[in-house]
Amino acid sequence: MQIPGLAPHYTTHPLFHDMFQGMIVAALIAIGLNFAMAMLRKKTTDIEKMNKVMKETNEWRKQYTDAIKKHDKVRIEELKKKQAYVNKMTMEMQQQQMRPMLIYMMPSFMLWIFVFPTIFGAIAAISPIHIPYIMCDTNIKKVNDPCTVPAGHVGINKVYLFGWFLITSFAFSGIISKITKTGMPSIT
């Protein structure tokens, strides 16, 4: 279900006629947006405090799991008393992570609906491998379908615009977070 007026209108004549140029420009835009999100996170989030909270939470979880495995009831009760504090700190951390996302989401949403479809069209790249959901499915045939593959071009997989942005964002997010020092520790 799409809201009338807010559904993307993909152009049939993209600004970049050469798909390779379109791939590069789309990748650079995705990297730029990823970098902007990292800088916004750096400005709105206390990264050092978040790292400290994550380490403390991970340590508490590890101790709690170990106490349950060993059936140490005294230690379990002791750690349960600290659970409210750990939950409060985790909630604060999640709120800090959501703040930049909410600020970033609206302008990004407008770009996706009004700008990118008119510049790139529905298809932004080609790939030698097929990844479901982000690439055209050649089994589905529609009128004026951008996924139709010309005869003799078997093995070419067309990547949807959102799929290409997704691939490049995931590929460069770790590098950008290391450069900007905005990486978050993982929960182990």
ABEGO torsion letter per residue (X at the ends): XBBBGABBBBBABBABABAAAAAAAAAAAAAAAAAAAAAAAAAABBAAAAAAAAAAAAAAAAAAAAAAAAGBAAAAAAAAAAAAAAAAAAAAAAAAAAAAAAAAAAAAAAAAAAAAAAAAEABABBBABBBBGABBBAABBBBGBAABBBBGABGBBBBBAAAAAAAAAAAAAAAAAAAAGABBBBBX
